Amino acid sequence: VGCEESIFLGELGKKVTVLEMKPELCRDAPFLHHEAVLLEMERLGITARTGMRCTGILPDGVTAEQDGKEIKLPADTVIIAAGLAPKLDEAESFRSCAPEFWKIGDCRQARNVRLAIHEGYDAGSYIE
């Protein structure tokens, strides 16, 4: 999501730097999507800094840690794309609202839209 947002901002003419804690960008993406995202980021001149953890947001930038060293990076806008977690208890609170109850998409487990659509199709195929 962070890489895709960087592409959107890059297309608006913004200078973008992506900080990623992991050693590579969008590693969970399907291969062709992964390659397309990286090519688009390169085309737009988006800077990627991997193995770096944001430790603070300041009025004029961010502080980050890389290899045990704290650095400051200038920024006028900061977007946090730090992952998702399902709200299992909230989803379960709706179980008694209908005779049949299916958890699909992000309320089951935070993933991508393709899997949510597949789960929705599966749930819909059981409706009589």
Residue frames as a rotation matrix with the C-alpha (Angstrom) as fourth column:
VAL 1
0.573 0.820 0.000 0.00
0.820 -0.573 0.000 0.00
0.000 0.000 -1.000 0.00
GLY 2
0.436 -0.480 -0.761 2.84
0.182 -0.782 0.597 2.38
-0.881 -0.399 -0.254 0.83
CYS 3
-0.657 -0.710 0.254 4.54
0.353 0.008 0.936 1.78
-0.666 0.705 0.245 -2.51
GLU 4
-0.222 0.666 0.712 1.29
0.958 0.011 0.288 2.30
0.184 0.746 -0.640 -4.40
GLU 5
0.758 0.456 -0.466 0.66
0.572 -0.808 0.140 5.53
-0.313 -0.373 -0.873 -2.50
SER 6
-0.069 -0.866 -0.495 4.20
0.167 -0.500 0.850 6.67
-0.984 -0.024 0.179 -3.38
ILE 7
-0.676 -0.110 0.729 3.39
0.717 0.129 0.685 6.12
-0.169 0.986 -0.009 -7.07
PHE 8
0.383 0.897 0.221 0.22
0.909 -0.409 0.081 8.20
0.163 0.170 -0.972 -6.74
LEU 9
0.698 -0.161 -0.698 2.14
0.260 -0.851 0.456 11.05
-0.668 -0.499 -0.552 -5.08
GLY 10
-0.414 -0.907 0.076 4.99
0.328 -0.071 0.942 10.73
-0.849 0.415 0.327 -7.59
GLU 11
-0.348 0.376 0.859 2.50
0.932 0.037 0.361 11.13
0.104 0.926 -0.364 -10.44
LEU 12
0.776 0.619 -0.119 1.37
0.630 -0.762 0.150 14.37
0.002 -0.191 -0.981 -8.78
GLY 13
0.458 -0.694 0.556 4.94
0.123 -0.570 -0.812 15.62
0.881 0.440 -0.176 -9.06
LYS 14
0.866 -0.135 0.481 5.84
-0.500 -0.257 0.827 15.16
0.012 -0.957 -0.290 -5.39
LYS 15
-0.193 -0.940 -0.281 9.35
-0.627 0.339 -0.701 14.15
0.755 0.041 -0.655 -4.33
VAL 16
0.764 0.614 0.198 8.79
-0.581 0.522 0.625 10.88
0.280 -0.593 0.755 -2.46
THR 17
-0.536 -0.837 -0.112 10.93
-0.657 0.496 -0.568 8.74
0.531 -0.231 -0.815 -0.18
VAL 18
0.652 0.705 -0.278 9.65
-0.408 0.636 0.655 5.40
0.638 -0.314 0.703 1.08
LEU 19
-0.424 -0.710 0.562 11.05
-0.891 0.216 -0.399 4.00
0.161 -0.670 -0.724 4.33
GLU 20
0.573 0.568 -0.591 10.68
-0.475 0.818 0.325 0.23
0.668 0.095 0.738 4.69
MET 21
0.399 -0.388 0.831 11.66
-0.842 0.203 0.499 -1.83
-0.362 -0.899 -0.246 7.72
LYS 22
0.733 -0.069 0.677 12.06
0.159 0.985 -0.071 -5.02
-0.661 0.160 0.733 5.70
PRO 23
-0.266 -0.964 0.000 15.01
0.182 -0.050 0.982 -5.66
-0.947 0.261 0.189 3.36
GLU 24
-0.935 -0.016 0.354 12.88
0.354 -0.090 0.931 -5.26
0.017 0.996 0.090 0.22
LEU 25
-0.680 0.707 -0.196 9.77
-0.660 -0.706 -0.258 -3.44
-0.321 -0.046 0.946 -0.95
CYS 26
0.188 0.964 -0.189 6.30
-0.966 0.147 -0.211 -5.03
-0.176 0.223 0.959 -1.41
ARG 27
-0.760 -0.641 -0.106 7.68
-0.649 0.754 0.097 -8.53
0.018 0.143 -0.990 -0.93
ASP 28
-0.559 0.619 0.551 4.20
0.058 0.693 -0.719 -10.03
-0.827 -0.370 -0.424 -0.37
ALA 29
0.182 0.641 -0.746 2.91
-0.736 -0.414 -0.536 -8.84
-0.652 0.646 0.396 -3.76
PRO 30
0.735 0.080 0.673 2.44
0.339 0.817 -0.466 -11.25
-0.588 0.571 0.574 -6.67
PHE 31
-0.129 -0.964 0.232 5.53
0.740 0.062 0.670 -11.28
-0.660 0.258 0.705 -8.92
LEU 32
-0.248 0.026 0.968 4.18
0.888 -0.394 0.238 -9.25
0.388 0.919 0.075 -11.86
HIS 33
0.803 0.558 0.209 2.60
0.400 -0.765 0.505 -6.65
0.442 -0.322 -0.837 -9.57
HIS 34
0.608 -0.670 -0.426 5.83
0.451 -0.150 0.880 -6.44
-0.653 -0.727 0.211 -7.56
GLU 35
-0.357 -0.804 0.476 7.90
0.852 -0.070 0.520 -5.84
-0.384 0.591 0.710 -10.69
ALA 36
0.064 0.474 0.878 5.43
0.767 -0.587 0.260 -3.29
0.639 0.657 -0.401 -12.11
VAL 37
0.932 0.277 -0.233 5.38
0.360 -0.639 0.680 -1.32
0.040 -0.718 -0.695 -8.84
LEU 38
0.274 -0.912 -0.306 9.18
0.508 -0.133 0.851 -1.19
-0.817 -0.389 0.426 -8.67
LEU 39
-0.421 -0.395 0.816 9.48
0.907 -0.174 0.384 -0.14
-0.010 0.902 0.432 -12.32
GLU 40
0.426 0.676 0.601 6.91
0.621 -0.702 0.350 2.61
0.658 0.224 -0.719 -11.83
MET 41
0.857 -0.187 -0.480 8.66
0.350 -0.473 0.809 3.86
-0.378 -0.861 -0.340 -8.70
GLU 42
-0.169 -0.981 0.099 11.94
0.699 -0.048 0.714 3.97
-0.695 0.189 0.693 -10.61
ARG 43
-0.205 0.166 0.965 10.32
0.902 -0.351 0.252 5.79
0.381 0.922 -0.078 -13.55
LEU 44
0.708 0.604 0.365 8.95
0.392 -0.767 0.508 8.43
0.587 -0.217 -0.780 -11.18
GLY 45
-0.167 -0.893 0.418 12.26
-0.058 -0.415 -0.908 8.87
0.984 -0.176 0.017 -9.33
ILE 46
0.774 0.491 0.400 10.92
-0.447 -0.024 0.894 7.62
0.448 -0.871 0.201 -6.00
THR 47
-0.357 -0.927 0.114 13.63
-0.670 0.168 -0.723 6.95
0.651 -0.334 -0.681 -3.44
ALA 48
0.771 0.538 -0.341 13.36
-0.168 0.688 0.706 3.76
0.615 -0.487 0.621 -1.39
ARG 49
-0.322 -0.825 0.465 15.27
-0.790 -0.036 -0.612 3.20
0.521 -0.564 -0.640 1.86
THR 50
0.553 0.510 -0.659 14.98
-0.148 0.838 0.525 -0.38
0.820 -0.193 0.539 3.11
GLY 51
0.011 -0.519 -0.855 16.05
0.787 0.532 -0.313 -1.77
0.617 -0.669 0.414 6.47
MET 52
-0.876 -0.269 0.399 15.02
0.053 -0.878 -0.477 1.51
0.479 -0.397 0.783 8.06
ARG 53
-0.151 0.820 -0.552 12.53
0.948 0.278 0.152 2.05
0.278 -0.500 -0.820 10.88
CYS 54
-0.128 0.216 0.968 10.76
-0.006 -0.976 0.217 5.37
0.992 0.022 0.126 11.43
THR 55
-0.469 -0.135 -0.873 11.16
0.817 0.310 -0.487 6.32
0.336 -0.941 -0.035 15.09
GLY 56
-0.248 0.407 -0.879 9.53
0.601 -0.647 -0.469 9.73
-0.760 -0.645 -0.085 15.19
ILE 57
0.126 0.357 0.926 7.67
0.908 -0.417 0.037 12.40
0.399 0.836 -0.377 13.26
LEU 58
-0.486 -0.404 -0.775 8.86
0.659 -0.752 -0.021 15.98
-0.574 -0.521 0.631 13.57
PRO 59
0.420 0.669 -0.614 7.40
0.092 -0.704 -0.704 19.26
-0.903 0.240 -0.357 12.24
ASP 60
0.385 -0.353 -0.853 10.04
-0.846 -0.504 -0.174 19.27
-0.369 0.788 -0.493 9.48
GLY 61
-0.182 -0.463 -0.867 10.69
-0.778 0.608 -0.161 15.57
0.602 0.645 -0.471 8.87
VAL 62
0.902 0.405 -0.151 11.13
-0.252 0.778 0.576 12.18
0.350 -0.481 0.803 10.47
THR 63
-0.098 -0.902 0.421 13.70
-0.974 0.174 0.147 10.43
-0.206 -0.395 -0.895 12.59
ALA 64
0.827 0.307 -0.470 14.63
-0.447 0.867 -0.220 6.94
0.340 0.392 0.855 11.55
GLU 65
0.250 -0.735 0.630 16.92
-0.660 0.346 0.666 4.15
-0.708 -0.583 -0.399 12.67
GLN 66
0.881 -0.087 -0.466 19.11
-0.326 0.602 -0.729 2.12
0.344 0.794 0.502 10.37
ASP 67
0.270 -0.791 -0.548 21.79
0.387 0.611 -0.691 -0.30
0.881 -0.026 0.471 11.53
GLY 68
0.214 -0.105 -0.971 21.49
0.976 0.068 0.208 1.07
0.045 -0.992 0.117 15.06
LYS 69
-0.836 -0.524 -0.165 22.10
0.522 -0.851 0.057 4.68
-0.170 -0.039 0.985 13.95
GLU 70
0.220 0.915 -0.339 19.50
0.719 -0.387 -0.577 7.43
-0.659 -0.117 -0.743 14.30
ILE 71
-0.843 -0.435 0.316 19.15
0.532 -0.589 0.608 9.81
-0.078 0.681 0.728 11.33
LYS 72
-0.090 0.806 -0.584 16.83
0.139 -0.571 -0.809 12.67
-0.986 -0.154 -0.060 10.43
LEU 73
-0.670 -0.012 0.742 15.16
0.739 0.084 0.669 12.94
-0.070 0.996 -0.048 7.03
PRO 74
-0.827 0.382 -0.411 13.45
-0.305 -0.921 -0.242 16.15
-0.471 -0.075 0.879 5.93
ALA 75
-0.669 0.692 0.272 9.76
0.704 0.471 0.532 15.92
0.240 0.547 -0.802 4.97
ASP 76
-0.860 0.470 0.197 6.77
-0.495 -0.862 -0.105 18.22
0.121 -0.188 0.975 4.71
THR 77
0.313 0.949 -0.029 4.24
-0.923 0.312 0.226 15.34
0.223 -0.044 0.974 4.62
VAL 78
-0.834 -0.511 0.209 4.39
-0.549 0.809 -0.212 11.91
-0.061 -0.291 -0.955 6.27
ILE 79
0.299 0.890 -0.344 2.10
-0.860 0.407 0.308 9.01
0.414 0.204 0.887 5.39
ILE 80
-0.523 -0.424 0.740 2.11
-0.741 0.654 -0.149 5.93
-0.421 -0.626 -0.656 7.59
ALA 81
0.421 0.554 -0.718 1.40
-0.765 0.642 0.047 2.62
0.487 0.530 0.694 5.85
ALA 82
-0.440 -0.720 0.537 2.27
-0.892 0.281 -0.353 0.30
0.104 -0.634 -0.766 8.71
GLY 83
-0.920 0.073 -0.385 0.14
0.034 0.994 0.108 -2.76
0.390 0.086 -0.917 8.08
LEU 84
-0.111 0.976 0.186 -3.29
-0.760 -0.203 0.617 -3.95
0.640 -0.073 0.765 9.07
ALA 85
-0.996 -0.073 0.046 -4.82
-0.086 0.761 -0.643 -6.12
0.012 -0.645 -0.764 11.76
PRO 86
-0.389 0.912 -0.126 -8.30
0.254 0.238 0.938 -7.68
0.885 0.333 -0.324 11.79
LYS 87
-0.615 0.335 0.714 -10.89
-0.768 -0.458 -0.447 -6.57
0.177 -0.824 0.539 14.35
LEU 88
-0.770 0.226 -0.597 -12.00
0.091 0.965 0.248 -10.07
0.632 0.137 -0.763 15.28
ASP 89
-0.755 0.497 -0.428 -14.05
0.541 0.104 -0.835 -9.13
-0.370 -0.862 -0.347 18.35
GLU 90
-0.524 0.565 -0.637 -15.91
-0.523 -0.804 -0.283 -6.41
-0.672 0.185 0.717 16.45
ALA 91
-0.596 0.285 -0.750 -16.73
-0.660 0.357 0.661 -8.83
0.456 0.889 -0.025 13.62
GLU 92
-0.817 0.249 -0.519 -17.94
0.394 0.900 -0.188 -11.47
0.420 -0.358 -0.834 16.08
SER 93
-0.799 0.531 -0.283 -20.33
0.002 -0.468 -0.884 -8.95
-0.602 -0.706 0.373 17.65
PHE 94
-0.344 0.677 -0.650 -22.47
-0.924 -0.368 0.105 -9.24
-0.169 0.637 0.752 14.48
ARG 95
-0.973 -0.143 -0.181 -22.77
-0.183 0.955 0.232 -13.05
0.139 0.259 -0.956 14.57
SER 96
-0.640 0.768 -0.010 -26.28
0.550 0.449 -0.704 -13.05
-0.537 -0.456 -0.710 16.09
CYS 97
-0.465 0.443 -0.767 -27.65
-0.456 -0.862 -0.221 -10.52
-0.759 0.246 0.603 13.55
ALA 98
0.081 0.456 -0.886 -28.52
-0.987 0.158 -0.009 -13.11
0.135 0.876 0.463 10.89
PRO 99
0.876 0.314 0.366 -29.17
-0.377 0.919 0.113 -16.85
-0.301 -0.237 0.924 10.56
GLU 100
0.639 -0.734 0.230 -25.94
0.763 0.569 -0.306 -17.25
0.094 0.371 0.924 8.60
PHE 101
0.870 -0.437 -0.231 -22.74
-0.309 -0.845 0.436 -15.38
-0.385 -0.308 -0.870 9.39
TRP 102
0.634 -0.712 0.302 -19.55
0.757 0.488 -0.435 -15.35
0.162 0.504 0.848 7.34
LYS 103
0.551 -0.583 -0.597 -16.34
-0.070 -0.745 0.663 -13.50
-0.831 -0.323 -0.452 8.11
ILE 104
0.546 -0.393 0.740 -14.62
0.837 0.269 -0.476 -12.48
-0.012 0.879 0.476 4.88
GLY 105
0.540 -0.375 0.754 -11.97
0.213 -0.805 -0.553 -9.98
0.815 0.459 -0.355 3.88
ASP 106
-0.342 -0.821 0.457 -10.05
-0.184 -0.418 -0.890 -7.93
0.921 -0.388 -0.008 6.41
CYS 107
0.277 0.446 0.851 -12.34
-0.925 -0.117 0.362 -8.75
0.261 -0.887 0.380 9.35
ARG 108
0.993 0.018 -0.112 -11.04
0.001 0.986 0.164 -12.32
0.114 -0.164 0.980 9.06
GLN 109
0.249 -0.964 -0.094 -7.39
0.705 0.114 0.700 -11.56
-0.664 -0.240 0.708 8.31
ALA 110
0.538 -0.101 -0.837 -5.76
-0.378 -0.916 -0.132 -8.47
-0.753 0.388 -0.532 6.80
ARG 111
-0.221 -0.556 0.801 -4.82
0.594 0.575 0.563 -9.40
-0.774 0.600 0.204 3.23
ASN 112
-0.941 -0.167 -0.295 -5.42
-0.118 -0.655 0.746 -8.22
-0.317 0.737 0.597 -0.32
VAL 113
-0.233 0.930 -0.285 -8.67
-0.815 -0.347 -0.464 -7.48
-0.530 0.124 0.839 -2.15
ARG 114
-0.337 0.075 -0.939 -8.34
-0.735 0.602 0.311 -10.51
0.588 0.795 -0.148 -4.47
LEU 115
-0.890 -0.030 -0.456 -8.67
0.213 0.855 -0.473 -12.88
0.404 -0.518 -0.754 -1.52
ALA 116
-0.728 0.676 -0.115 -11.58
-0.183 -0.352 -0.918 -10.89
-0.661 -0.647 0.380 -0.08
ILE 117
-0.165 0.662 -0.731 -13.45
-0.984 -0.161 0.076 -11.14
-0.067 0.732 0.678 -3.39
HIS 118
-0.533 -0.103 -0.840 -12.78
-0.338 0.936 0.100 -14.89
0.776 0.338 -0.533 -3.52
GLU 119
-0.957 0.184 -0.224 -14.06
0.282 0.414 -0.866 -15.32
-0.066 -0.892 -0.448 0.05
GLY 120
-0.495 0.815 -0.303 -17.15
-0.581 -0.569 -0.582 -13.24
-0.647 -0.112 0.755 -0.77
TYR 121
-0.222 0.361 -0.906 -17.85
-0.875 0.335 0.348 -15.42
0.429 0.871 0.241 -3.80
ASP 122
-0.778 -0.133 -0.614 -17.46
0.057 0.958 -0.280 -18.57
0.626 -0.253 -0.738 -1.71
ALA 123
-0.870 0.478 -0.119 -19.79
0.087 -0.089 -0.992 -17.25
-0.485 -0.874 0.036 1.00
GLY 124
-0.326 0.769 -0.550 -22.36
-0.840 -0.502 -0.205 -16.15
-0.434 0.395 0.810 -1.60
SER 125
-0.475 0.105 -0.874 -22.34
-0.618 0.667 0.416 -19.57
0.626 0.737 -0.252 -3.27
TYR 126
-0.907 0.136 -0.398 -23.64
0.351 0.764 -0.541 -21.13
0.230 -0.630 -0.741 -0.02
ILE 127
-0.705 0.698 -0.124 -26.66
-0.456 -0.581 -0.674 -18.81
-0.543 -0.419 0.728 0.21
GLU 128
-0.764 0.498 0.410 -29.90
0.623 0.736 0.267 -20.63
-0.169 0.459 -0.872 -0.69
